[in-house]
Amino acid sequence: MIRVEELGGRTRLRAVSAESSQYKGSGVKIGVLQCDDVAEPLQAAHGNYPDMVCRWLGAADPRLEFQVWACHKGELPDARADVDAWVLGGSKHSVNDDEPWIHALTDFVRERWRRQQPLAGICFGHQMIARALGGSVAVDPHGWGVGIYSSRLAGREPWMSPWPGDTLNLLASHREQVQTLPESARLLAGSPFCPNYLMQVGDTVLGLQGHPEFSRSFAADLMTLRRGTLIPEIRVTAGLQSLFLPVHDQIMARWFLRFLRRAGRPARVAA
């Protein structure tokens, strides 16, 4: 169990036993579905992917509590999992991979949809949701999207507050994209580079292609690590140059929490 706490104006993560009275307090419980590990050379400086999600959302609401399942290592929540909402994270893997944990996670997403339980996905999580619920995902001809890029907002839902204007700037790191949306999805943001960037499916599921949980420093280190191997030099150069742009990461944190509040138990999910 990971709990976010405020200490001297700084957010910190603390391990908490699932049976601890601190865990059983009044904080909102978020189940984090981990789908990858940060490359070993970068973990000392940046932590692992669940740490980033916890820091990002915890900065918007320090009362949040988190429990992490390492789905890519075969861990999936069972029916006894006591959380208010789920956040499905990013991964270097493809949602189209023929792997047992990918199939199991696909079934888990479909079951959350069937039960109308609040779920929000980031990057791989966005793609997993789209594919599990009837959409499609593929490597896109545009190639890698890295650094900060803008998407135009195509709709305004009640939970989308504060409002950043007509465009949304977030960090990204992806080569695959959602090609077709699930039948019941509403497109909320996109761009010529990534048309299906932000979607809402029904009233309980949200998907986002960007990485609001990334810091600029992690994005820079990740691009540098992958430069010339996974990601072409020209894309990395452009991605690094984009890092001076403003980002709406904390606005997106507020949006996620407002969405999950509306989708779940209003008394427990803070806005």
C-alpha positions as CSV (number, residue, x, y, z in Angstrom):
1,M,0.0,0.0,0.0
2,I,1.2,3.5,-0.8
3,R,-0.1,6.6,0.9
4,V,0.5,10.2,-0.1
5,E,1.2,12.6,2.7
6,E,2.1,16.3,3.0
7,L,5.1,17.1,5.1
8,G,6.5,20.6,5.3
9,G,4.8,21.6,2.0
10,R,6.2,18.6,0.2
11,T,4.4,15.4,-1.0
12,R,5.9,12.1,0.2
13,L,4.9,8.5,-0.3
14,R,4.8,6.1,2.6
15,A,4.2,2.4,2.7
16,V,1.0,1.5,4.7
17,S,-0.2,-1.9,5.6
18,A,-3.6,-2.8,4.1
19,E,-4.8,-3.6,7.6
20,S,-3.5,-0.3,9.1
21,S,-5.9,2.1,10.7
22,Q,-4.3,4.8,8.7
23,Y,-5.4,3.0,5.5
24,K,-8.9,2.6,6.9
25,G,-9.3,6.4,7.4
26,S,-11.4,8.8,5.5
27,G,-9.1,9.2,2.5
28,V,-10.2,8.2,-1.0
29,K,-8.7,4.9,-2.1
30,I,-7.3,4.7,-5.7
31,G,-6.3,1.4,-7.1
32,V,-3.3,1.9,-9.4
33,L,-2.9,-0.7,-12.1
34,Q,0.9,-0.8,-12.9
35,C,1.8,-2.1,-16.4
36,D,5.6,-1.4,-16.6
37,D,8.7,-0.5,-14.6
38,V,10.8,2.6,-15.2
39,A,14.2,1.6,-16.7
40,E,16.6,0.8,-13.9
41,P,19.1,3.6,-14.7
42,L,16.3,6.2,-14.2
43,Q,14.6,4.8,-11.0
44,A,17.0,6.4,-8.5
45,A,16.2,9.9,-9.8
46,H,12.6,9.5,-10.7
47,G,11.1,6.5,-8.9
48,N,8.8,3.9,-10.6
49,Y,5.6,4.6,-12.5
50,P,3.2,4.2,-9.6
51,D,5.3,6.7,-7.6
52,M,4.7,9.2,-10.4
53,V,0.9,8.6,-10.4
54,C,0.8,9.0,-6.6
55,R,2.8,12.2,-6.6
56,W,0.8,13.7,-9.5
57,L,-2.7,13.0,-8.0
58,G,-1.5,13.5,-4.4
59,A,-0.4,17.0,-5.2
60,A,-4.1,17.8,-6.1
61,D,-5.4,16.0,-3.0
62,P,-3.0,15.0,-0.3
63,R,-5.8,12.9,1.4
64,L,-5.7,10.3,-1.3
65,E,-4.6,6.7,-0.5
66,F,-3.3,4.3,-3.1
67,Q,-2.9,0.6,-3.5
68,V,-0.8,-0.7,-6.4
69,W,-1.1,-3.9,-8.4
70,A,1.8,-4.9,-10.7
71,C,-0.4,-6.2,-13.5
72,H,2.6,-6.8,-15.8
73,K,3.9,-9.2,-13.2
74,G,0.7,-11.1,-13.0
75,E,-1.0,-9.2,-10.1
76,L,-4.6,-8.3,-10.6
77,P,-7.1,-7.2,-7.9
78,D,-9.8,-9.7,-6.9
79,A,-13.4,-9.0,-6.0
80,R,-12.5,-8.1,-2.5
81,A,-10.4,-5.0,-3.5
82,D,-11.7,-2.1,-1.5
83,V,-11.0,1.0,-3.7
84,D,-13.2,3.9,-4.9
85,A,-11.7,4.2,-8.4
86,W,-9.0,2.8,-10.7
87,V,-6.2,4.4,-12.6
88,L,-4.6,2.3,-15.3
89,G,-1.0,3.4,-16.1
90,G,1.4,3.5,-19.0
91,S,3.7,0.9,-20.5
92,K,6.2,0.2,-23.2
93,H,4.2,-2.9,-24.1
94,S,1.4,-3.0,-26.7
95,V,-2.2,-3.7,-25.8
96,N,-2.1,-5.9,-28.9
97,D,0.6,-8.2,-27.4
98,D,-0.4,-11.8,-27.0
99,E,0.6,-12.1,-23.4
100,P,-1.4,-13.7,-20.5
101,W,-1.3,-10.5,-18.4
102,I,-2.6,-8.4,-21.3
103,H,-5.5,-10.8,-21.8
104,A,-6.3,-10.8,-18.1
105,L,-6.1,-7.0,-17.8
106,T,-8.4,-6.7,-20.9
107,D,-11.0,-8.9,-19.1
108,F,-10.5,-6.8,-15.9
109,V,-11.3,-3.6,-17.8
110,R,-14.4,-5.1,-19.4
111,E,-15.6,-6.2,-16.0
112,R,-15.1,-2.7,-14.5
113,W,-17.2,-1.4,-17.4
114,R,-19.9,-4.0,-16.9
115,R,-20.0,-3.0,-13.2
116,Q,-19.9,0.7,-14.0
117,Q,-16.9,1.2,-11.7
118,P,-14.8,4.4,-12.1
119,L,-11.8,3.8,-14.3
120,A,-9.3,6.3,-15.9
121,G,-6.4,5.3,-18.2
122,I,-3.2,7.0,-19.1
123,C,-1.4,6.3,-22.4
124,F,-1.2,2.5,-22.5
125,G,-4.2,2.6,-20.1
126,H,-6.1,4.7,-22.6
127,Q,-5.3,2.3,-25.4
128,M,-6.2,-0.7,-23.3
129,I,-9.6,0.8,-22.4
130,A,-10.3,1.6,-26.1
131,R,-9.4,-1.9,-27.3
132,A,-11.2,-3.7,-24.5
133,L,-14.4,-1.8,-25.1
134,G,-14.5,-2.3,-28.9
135,G,-12.1,0.2,-30.3
136,S,-8.8,-0.4,-32.1
137,V,-5.1,0.4,-31.5
138,A,-2.1,0.3,-33.8
139,V,1.3,1.7,-34.5
140,D,0.5,5.1,-36.1
141,P,2.1,6.3,-39.4
142,H,2.9,9.6,-37.6
143,G,5.5,7.7,-35.5
144,W,6.7,8.6,-32.1
145,G,5.0,11.4,-30.1
146,V,7.4,12.6,-27.4
147,G,7.9,15.8,-25.4
148,I,5.0,18.3,-25.0
149,Y,2.4,18.7,-27.7
150,S,-1.0,20.4,-27.9
151,S,-4.4,18.9,-28.4
152,R,-7.5,20.9,-29.2
153,L,-10.4,20.4,-26.8
154,A,-13.5,19.2,-28.7
155,G,-16.0,19.2,-25.8
156,R,-16.5,20.5,-22.3
157,E,-17.9,18.2,-19.6
158,P,-19.0,19.4,-16.2
159,W,-15.9,17.8,-14.5
160,M,-13.5,19.7,-16.8
161,S,-12.7,22.5,-14.4
162,P,-10.6,24.6,-14.2
163,W,-10.7,25.3,-17.9
164,P,-7.3,25.8,-19.7
165,G,-8.7,27.4,-22.9
166,D,-9.1,25.7,-26.3
167,T,-5.9,23.6,-26.1
168,L,-4.4,21.1,-23.7
169,N,-0.6,20.7,-23.3
170,L,0.8,17.6,-21.8
171,L,3.9,15.4,-22.0
172,A,3.7,12.3,-24.2
173,S,5.7,9.2,-25.0
174,H,4.0,6.8,-27.4
175,R,4.2,5.2,-30.9
176,E,0.8,3.5,-30.9
177,Q,-2.5,5.3,-30.9
178,V,-6.2,4.7,-30.6
179,Q,-7.4,4.3,-34.2
180,T,-11.1,3.9,-33.6
181,L,-13.0,4.7,-30.5
182,P,-15.4,2.4,-28.7
183,E,-19.0,2.8,-29.9
184,S,-20.1,4.5,-26.7
185,A,-17.1,6.9,-26.4
186,R,-17.2,10.6,-26.7
187,L,-14.2,12.4,-28.1
188,L,-13.1,15.3,-25.9
189,A,-9.7,16.3,-27.4
190,G,-7.5,15.5,-30.4
191,S,-5.0,16.9,-32.9
192,P,-3.9,16.1,-36.4
193,F,-1.0,14.1,-34.9
194,C,-3.2,12.2,-32.4
195,P,-6.9,12.5,-33.3
196,N,-8.3,10.3,-30.4
197,Y,-6.4,11.9,-27.5
198,L,-9.0,12.2,-24.8
199,M,-12.2,10.2,-24.5
200,Q,-15.0,9.5,-22.1
201,V,-16.9,6.2,-22.3
202,G,-20.3,6.3,-20.8
203,D,-20.3,8.0,-17.4
204,T,-17.6,5.9,-15.6
205,V,-14.6,5.5,-17.9
206,L,-12.0,8.1,-19.0
207,G,-9.0,7.7,-21.4
208,L,-6.0,10.0,-22.0
209,Q,-3.1,9.5,-24.4
210,G,-0.8,12.0,-22.7
211,H,1.4,11.5,-19.6
212,P,0.4,14.1,-17.0
213,E,2.2,12.2,-14.3
214,F,5.6,12.7,-16.0
215,S,7.9,15.4,-15.0
216,R,9.9,17.4,-17.6
217,S,13.1,15.9,-16.1
218,F,11.9,12.4,-16.4
219,A,10.7,12.9,-20.0
220,A,14.1,14.4,-20.9
221,D,16.0,11.5,-19.4
222,L,13.6,8.9,-21.0
223,M,14.0,10.5,-24.4
224,T,17.8,10.6,-24.0
225,L,17.9,7.0,-22.9
226,R,15.9,5.9,-26.0
227,R,17.6,8.3,-28.4
228,G,18.7,6.6,-31.7
229,T,17.5,3.2,-30.5
230,L,13.8,3.1,-29.9
231,I,13.1,6.7,-30.9
232,P,14.7,8.4,-34.0
233,E,17.2,11.2,-33.3
234,I,15.0,13.9,-35.0
235,R,12.0,13.1,-32.8
236,V,14.1,13.2,-29.6
237,T,15.6,16.6,-30.6
238,A,12.2,18.0,-31.3
239,G,10.8,16.5,-28.1
240,L,13.6,18.0,-25.9
241,Q,13.1,21.4,-27.5
242,S,9.4,21.3,-26.7
243,L,10.0,21.0,-22.9
244,F,9.9,24.8,-22.5
245,L,6.2,24.8,-23.3
246,P,3.7,25.1,-20.4
247,V,1.9,21.9,-19.3
248,H,-1.6,21.4,-17.8
249,D,-0.6,18.4,-15.6
250,Q,-2.3,19.8,-12.5
251,I,-5.4,20.8,-14.3
252,M,-5.6,17.2,-15.6
253,A,-5.1,15.9,-12.1
254,R,-8.2,18.0,-11.0
255,W,-10.1,16.7,-14.0
256,F,-9.3,13.1,-13.2
257,L,-10.4,13.5,-9.6
258,R,-13.6,15.4,-10.5
259,F,-14.4,12.7,-13.1
260,L,-13.8,9.9,-10.7
261,R,-15.9,11.6,-8.1
262,R,-18.9,11.9,-10.4
263,A,-18.5,8.4,-11.6
264,G,-18.1,6.8,-8.2
265,R,-19.1,7.6,-4.6
266,P,-19.5,11.4,-4.5
267,A,-19.0,11.7,-0.7
268,R,-15.5,10.0,-0.9
269,V,-13.8,11.2,-4.1
270,A,-12.5,14.7,-3.5
271,A,-12.4,17.3,-6.3
